[in-house]
Amino acid sequence: MTVRWNAKPTLRRPALIAAFSGWNDAADAASDGVRWLARSVGARVFATLDSEEYLDFQAARPTVELVDGVIREIQWPALAFSAGSAAAGGRDLVLLLGVEPNLKWPTFCDDVISVARTTGCEIVVTLGALLGDVPHSRAMRCTGSATDEALAARLGMERSRYEGPTGIVGVLHDAARRVGFASASIWAPVPHYVATAPNPKATHALLTKLGALLDVGFELTDLEIAAADWERQVDEVVAADPDASSYVQRLENRYDENAGAAPDDTAESAPDTEEDWLDEDDLPSGESLAEDFERYLREQGDD
């Protein structure tokens, strides 16, 4: 049995929100969104998936930690379901967070949908983040898709036009659609040239769209403050580098000419405690942002 239940919670109109670190999660924007939700709703674990069934531990390695400075303890990567109550909207949230599985994706999706059915979830929403040619200084325009036109209209954004390789986020959304389970997928674009995690502006964009879709009013003030600080830091790095400044200005001009239309996608790319969420000290340093710029501009020159 791959689903291990600690308890079977009784929930109000729950929605399952899933994000996975790795290929689907540029700058950790999607998984940071689920971490923020876990903190916000006081989520507690009620079930886990057997990680040995779905993870290749050479790709998703366990870590070793010291306990009391003496005992070495292995921490295995987890795929955990937690649940909590949103402060507004009369809806509970079931959260799935973990590493993108390496194995048995169809069976994995069956397990996730089984948990959604057992807990009475009305909808499955997947969050993802992708790298794109977008400027950091403009509004982040999410893309996405839904299982029916009503849900698509509530997303209020362009449908994804991406065709090509996909990750578990895209596969899970498609699996839900195939069995007739209401689902939606929301993607945030992350600037290629600042891929350093975290990116609170992208996380804010995802949660804003999620709140509109679920008709839940998330209190995002802390994310708004972090996003403003992040943008200010990137602005400072851009201003100090003529090549970076010129490159970003070209992106801004193209964005403005297209009236903010979202670019084509390039990917479908134990719950965390409050300490796992970001604060101002967790924002990337100016040095790391500058390194991102330099790396990206070098790569463009090589092409």
VOSEMI-156772 format. One record per residue (C-alpha): x, y, z; residue in three letters. Coordinates in Angstrom, 2 decimals. Layout:
<tibas>
TIBA         x         y         z   residuo
TIBA         X         Y         Z       ALA
...
</tibas>
This chain:
<tibas>
TIBA         x         y         z   residuo
TIBA      0.00      0.00      0.00       MET
TIBA      1.54      3.29     -1.09       THR
TIBA     -0.74      5.69      0.87       VAL
TIBA     -0.06      5.63      4.60       ARG
TIBA     -2.82      7.29      6.60       TRP
TIBA     -2.16      8.83      9.99       ASN
TIBA     -5.76     10.07     10.18       ALA
TIBA     -8.69     10.77      7.87       LYS
TIBA     -9.69     14.39      8.51       PRO
TIBA    -13.19     15.77      8.18       THR
TIBA    -12.93     18.82      5.96       LEU
TIBA    -15.13     21.64      4.61       ARG
TIBA    -15.29     21.90      0.81       ARG
TIBA    -11.59     21.04      0.55       PRO
TIBA     -9.34     21.76     -2.41       ALA
TIBA     -6.11     19.85     -3.00       LEU
TIBA     -3.14     22.08     -3.87       ILE
TIBA      0.01     20.35     -5.13       ALA
TIBA      3.52     21.54     -5.95       ALA
TIBA      6.78     19.65     -6.41       PHE
TIBA     10.37     20.80     -6.16       SER
TIBA     12.56     20.20     -9.17       GLY
TIBA     11.91     20.61    -12.88       TRP
TIBA      8.42     22.14    -12.41       ASN
TIBA      9.55     24.70     -9.86       ASP
TIBA     11.75     27.53    -11.17       ALA
TIBA     13.21     29.54     -8.25       ALA
TIBA     11.15     27.35     -5.88       ASP
TIBA      8.20     29.67     -6.54       ALA
TIBA      5.52     26.94     -6.57       ALA
TIBA      6.78     24.88     -3.62       SER
TIBA      7.29     28.10     -1.65       ASP
TIBA      3.64     28.85     -2.36       GLY
TIBA      2.54     25.58     -0.77       VAL
TIBA      4.88     26.20      2.18       ARG
TIBA      3.26     29.61      2.64       TRP
TIBA     -0.19     27.99      2.57       LEU
TIBA      0.89     25.35      5.09       ALA
TIBA      1.98     28.05      7.50       ARG
TIBA     -1.08     30.20      6.83       SER
TIBA     -3.66     27.45      7.47       VAL
TIBA     -1.77     25.64     10.23       GLY
TIBA     -1.56     22.46      8.15       ALA
TIBA     -0.87     19.11      9.80       ARG
TIBA      0.21     15.88      8.10       VAL
TIBA     -2.49     13.25      7.79       PHE
TIBA     -1.05     10.93      5.13       ALA
TIBA      2.18     10.19      3.28       THR
TIBA      3.10      8.32      0.13       LEU
TIBA      5.68      5.54      0.19       ASP
TIBA      8.72      7.45     -1.07       SER
TIBA     10.54      4.19     -1.83       GLU
TIBA      7.89      3.44     -4.46       GLU
TIBA      8.25      6.75     -6.28       TYR
TIBA     11.69      8.23     -5.66       LEU
TIBA     15.13      7.27     -6.92       ASP
TIBA     17.30      8.03     -3.92       PHE
TIBA     20.34      8.56     -6.14       GLN
TIBA     18.46     11.48     -7.72       ALA
TIBA     16.58     12.64     -4.60       ALA
TIBA     19.14     11.84     -1.94       ARG
TIBA     18.39     11.62      1.78       PRO
TIBA     20.32     13.90      4.09       THR
TIBA     22.15     13.17      7.32       VAL
TIBA     21.75     15.41     10.36       GLU
TIBA     23.33     15.57     13.76       LEU
TIBA     21.00     15.23     16.75       VAL
TIBA     22.34     16.84     19.94       ASP
TIBA     25.69     17.06     18.17       GLY
TIBA     26.26     13.31     18.50       VAL
TIBA     23.70     11.03     16.85       ILE
TIBA     23.56     10.99     13.06       ARG
TIBA     19.99     10.77     11.75       GLU
TIBA     18.90     10.11      8.17       ILE
TIBA     16.16     12.40      6.82       GLN
TIBA     14.40     10.79      3.87       TRP
TIBA     12.70     12.89      1.17       PRO
TIBA      8.96     12.85      1.75       ALA
TIBA      5.74     13.12     -0.22       LEU
TIBA      3.27     14.28      2.42       ALA
TIBA     -0.36     15.37      2.54       PHE
TIBA     -1.36     17.94      5.14       SER
TIBA     -4.60     19.81      5.79       ALA
TIBA     -5.70     23.02      7.45       GLY
TIBA     -8.47     25.64      7.44       SER
TIBA     -8.27     28.84      5.43       ALA
TIBA     -9.11     31.90      7.50       ALA
TIBA    -11.61     33.14      4.91       ALA
TIBA    -13.72     31.51      2.22       GLY
TIBA    -15.23     28.64      4.20       GLY
TIBA    -12.89     26.16      2.55       ARG
TIBA    -10.22     23.80      3.88       ASP
TIBA     -7.02     23.03      2.01       LEU
TIBA     -5.30     19.72      1.44       VAL
TIBA     -1.65     20.34      0.56       LEU
TIBA      0.73     17.99     -1.24       LEU
TIBA      4.40     18.95     -1.23       LEU
TIBA      7.50     16.98     -2.05       GLY
TIBA     10.15     16.13     -4.59       VAL
TIBA      8.99     15.43     -8.13       GLU
TIBA      8.69     11.60     -8.27       PRO
TIBA     11.16      9.73    -10.43       ASN
TIBA      9.15      6.52    -10.90       LEU
TIBA      5.64      5.21    -11.67       LYS
TIBA      3.99      8.49    -12.54       TRP
TIBA      0.59      6.98    -13.55       PRO
TIBA      0.38      5.07    -10.24       THR
TIBA      1.49      8.13     -8.34       PHE
TIBA     -1.30     10.18     -9.92       CYS
TIBA     -3.83      7.46     -9.07       ASP
TIBA     -2.74      7.68     -5.42       ASP
TIBA     -3.04     11.46     -5.34       VAL
TIBA     -6.51     11.40     -6.89       ILE
TIBA     -7.52      8.63     -4.47       SER
TIBA     -6.54     10.84     -1.52       VAL
TIBA     -8.44     13.75     -3.07       ALA
TIBA    -11.57     11.59     -3.39       ARG
TIBA    -11.25     10.12      0.11       THR
TIBA    -10.94     13.55      1.72       THR
TIBA    -13.85     14.95     -0.31       GLY
TIBA    -11.82     17.45     -2.34       CYS
TIBA    -13.84     19.40     -4.88       GLU
TIBA    -10.87     20.28     -7.10       ILE
TIBA     -7.19     19.52     -7.61       VAL
TIBA     -4.99     22.54     -8.39       VAL
TIBA     -1.37     22.14     -9.42       THR
TIBA      1.12     24.99     -9.11       LEU
TIBA      4.23     25.34    -11.25       GLY
TIBA      6.87     27.87    -12.22       ALA
TIBA      8.82     28.14    -15.45       LEU
TIBA     11.77     30.11    -16.78       LEU
TIBA     10.87     32.63    -19.46       GLY
TIBA     12.02     35.75    -21.28       ASP
TIBA     10.11     38.06    -18.96       VAL
TIBA     11.28     41.22    -17.17       PRO
TIBA     11.43     41.19    -13.40       HIS
TIBA     10.07     44.75    -13.28       SER
TIBA      6.64     44.05    -14.75       ARG
TIBA      3.59     42.21    -13.44       ALA
TIBA      4.01     38.45    -13.62       MET
TIBA      1.30     37.09    -15.89       ARG
TIBA      0.40     33.54    -14.99       CYS
TIBA     -0.72     31.00    -17.57       THR
TIBA     -2.82     27.94    -16.94       GLY
TIBA     -5.57     25.57    -17.92       SER
TIBA     -8.66     24.02    -16.39       ALA
TIBA    -10.95     21.07    -17.00       THR
TIBA    -13.94     23.17    -18.08       ASP
TIBA    -14.74     26.62    -19.41       GLU
TIBA    -16.19     27.88    -16.12       ALA
TIBA    -12.97     27.11    -14.27       LEU
TIBA    -10.93     28.57    -17.11       ALA
TIBA    -12.94     31.79    -16.93       ALA
TIBA    -12.30     32.04    -13.18       ARG
TIBA     -8.57     31.68    -13.79       LEU
TIBA     -8.85     34.88    -15.84       GLY
TIBA     -5.66     34.32    -17.81       MET
TIBA     -4.38     32.98    -21.06       GLU
TIBA     -4.49     29.27    -21.70       ARG
TIBA     -1.13     27.56    -21.90       SER
TIBA      0.02     27.01    -25.48       ARG
TIBA      2.97     24.86    -24.51       TYR
TIBA      3.72     21.63    -26.41       GLU
TIBA      6.69     19.46    -25.50       GLY
TIBA      8.20     17.62    -22.52       PRO
TIBA      6.23     17.93    -19.32       THR
TIBA      6.71     17.20    -15.62       GLY
TIBA      4.61     15.61    -12.92       ILE
TIBA      2.55     18.81    -12.51       VAL
TIBA      1.31     18.55    -16.10       GLY
TIBA      0.80     14.79    -15.82       VAL
TIBA     -1.20     15.06    -12.58       LEU
TIBA     -3.44     17.76    -14.04       HIS
TIBA     -4.05     15.60    -17.12       ASP
TIBA     -4.72     12.48    -15.01       ALA
TIBA     -7.40     14.35    -13.03       ALA
TIBA     -9.00     15.56    -16.25       ARG
TIBA     -9.08     12.05    -17.70       ARG
TIBA    -11.03     10.63    -14.75       VAL
TIBA    -13.43     13.57    -14.67       GLY
TIBA    -12.03     15.16    -11.51       PHE
TIBA    -12.23     18.96    -11.59       ALA
TIBA     -8.73     20.37    -11.84       SER
TIBA     -6.75     23.45    -12.78       ALA
TIBA     -3.08     24.17    -13.38       SER
TIBA     -1.47     27.56    -12.69       ILE
TIBA      2.01     28.54    -13.89       TRP
TIBA      4.09     31.59    -13.01       ALA
TIBA      6.90     32.86    -15.26       PRO
TIBA     10.31     33.45    -13.68       VAL
TIBA     12.92     35.65    -15.43       PRO
TIBA     15.70     33.54    -16.96       HIS
TIBA     18.32     35.92    -15.68       TYR
TIBA     17.35     35.74    -12.00       VAL
TIBA     16.64     32.08    -11.33       ALA
TIBA     17.98     32.24     -7.77       THR
TIBA     15.48     31.06     -5.15       ALA
TIBA     13.36     32.39     -3.62       PRO
TIBA     11.26     34.52     -5.94       ASN
TIBA      8.47     35.97     -3.76       PRO
TIBA      7.05     37.95     -6.68       LYS
TIBA      6.32     34.76     -8.63       ALA
TIBA      4.98     33.05     -5.50       THR
TIBA      2.69     36.03     -4.90       HIS
TIBA      1.39     35.80     -8.48       ALA
TIBA      0.57     32.11     -8.07       LEU
TIBA     -1.25     32.58     -4.77       LEU
TIBA     -3.20     35.56     -6.08       THR
TIBA     -4.53     33.45     -8.96       LYS
TIBA     -5.17     30.53     -6.63       LEU
TIBA     -7.17     32.71     -4.25       GLY
TIBA     -9.30     34.02     -7.13       ALA
TIBA     -9.92     30.51     -8.41       LEU
TIBA    -10.95     29.13     -5.01       LEU
TIBA    -12.73     32.32     -3.91       ASP
TIBA    -10.48     32.45     -0.83       VAL
TIBA     -9.02     35.74      0.35       GLY
TIBA     -5.41     34.98      1.25       PHE
TIBA     -3.67     37.66      3.32       GLU
TIBA     -0.54     38.21      1.21       LEU
TIBA      0.94     41.31      2.83       THR
TIBA      4.15     39.55      3.88       ASP
TIBA      4.65     38.29      0.33       LEU
TIBA      3.98     41.75     -1.11       GLU
TIBA      6.68     43.21      1.14       ILE
TIBA      9.14     40.44      0.24       ALA
TIBA      8.35     40.85     -3.49       ALA
TIBA      9.01     44.61     -3.31       ALA
TIBA     12.35     44.00     -1.57       ASP
TIBA     13.28     41.35     -4.16       TRP
TIBA     12.46     43.67     -7.05       GLU
TIBA     14.46     46.50     -5.47       ARG
TIBA     17.51     44.25     -5.12       GLN
TIBA     17.27     43.14     -8.74       VAL
TIBA     16.88     46.77     -9.84       ASP
TIBA     20.13     47.64     -8.07       GLU
TIBA     22.01     44.81     -9.79       VAL
TIBA     20.59     45.77    -13.19       VAL
TIBA     21.52     49.43    -12.76       ALA
TIBA     25.13     48.49    -11.95       ALA
TIBA     25.65     46.47    -15.15       ASP
TIBA     25.19     48.16    -18.56       PRO
TIBA     24.74     44.83    -20.38       ASP
TIBA     22.13     43.67    -17.90       ALA
TIBA     20.37     47.03    -18.03       SER
TIBA     20.22     46.95    -21.83       SER
TIBA     18.95     43.38    -21.84       TYR
TIBA     16.19     44.07    -19.29       VAL
TIBA     15.13     47.21    -21.15       GLN
TIBA     14.63     45.15    -24.32       ARG
TIBA     12.45     42.71    -22.38       LEU
TIBA     10.46     45.57    -20.88       GLU
TIBA      9.90     47.15    -24.30       ASN
TIBA      8.69     43.88    -25.77       ARG
TIBA      6.43     43.29    -22.77       TYR
TIBA      4.92     46.77    -23.05       ASP
TIBA      4.44     46.46    -26.82       GLU
TIBA      2.51     43.25    -26.30       ASN
TIBA      0.35     44.91    -23.62       ALA
TIBA      1.62     42.51    -20.99       GLY
TIBA      0.64     39.35    -22.85       ALA
TIBA      2.17     36.24    -21.31       ALA
TIBA      4.96     34.62    -23.34       PRO
TIBA      4.79     31.06    -24.59       ASP
TIBA      5.60     28.54    -21.90       ASP
TIBA      8.95     26.79    -21.92       THR
TIBA      8.07     24.14    -19.37       ALA
TIBA      5.29     22.60    -17.41       GLU
TIBA      7.74     22.55    -15.11       SER
TIBA      6.51     16.27      6.63       ALA
TIBA      4.88     19.76      6.06       PRO
TIBA      7.18     22.66      6.49       ASP
TIBA      7.20     24.80      9.60       THR
TIBA      7.26     28.57      9.79       GLU
TIBA     11.06     28.51      9.84       GLU
TIBA     11.01     26.92      6.40       ASP
TIBA      9.28     29.98      4.95       TRP
TIBA     11.23     33.01      3.80       LEU
TIBA     11.71     36.35      5.45       ASP
TIBA     13.74     39.33      4.32       GLU
TIBA     16.99     37.65      5.38       ASP
TIBA     16.23     34.75      3.03       ASP
TIBA     16.06     36.92     -0.08       LEU
TIBA     18.94     36.32     -2.52       PRO
TIBA     21.91     38.61     -2.06       SER
TIBA     22.92     41.20     -4.60       GLY
TIBA     26.04     39.11     -5.24       GLU
TIBA     24.05     35.97     -6.07       SER
TIBA     21.71     37.94     -8.32       LEU
TIBA     24.70     39.45    -10.12       ALA
TIBA     26.15     35.97    -10.62       GLU
TIBA     22.85     34.87    -12.15       ASP
TIBA     22.97     37.81    -14.56       PHE
TIBA     26.57     37.16    -15.55       GLU
TIBA     25.92     33.45    -16.10       ARG
TIBA     22.86     34.10    -18.21       TYR
TIBA     24.51     36.78    -20.33       LEU
TIBA     27.52     34.48    -20.91       ARG
TIBA     25.18     31.73    -22.08       GLU
TIBA     23.47     34.14    -24.46       GLN
TIBA     26.87     35.11    -25.85       GLY
TIBA     27.77     31.46    -26.41       ASP
TIBA     24.63     31.00    -28.49       ASP
</tibas>
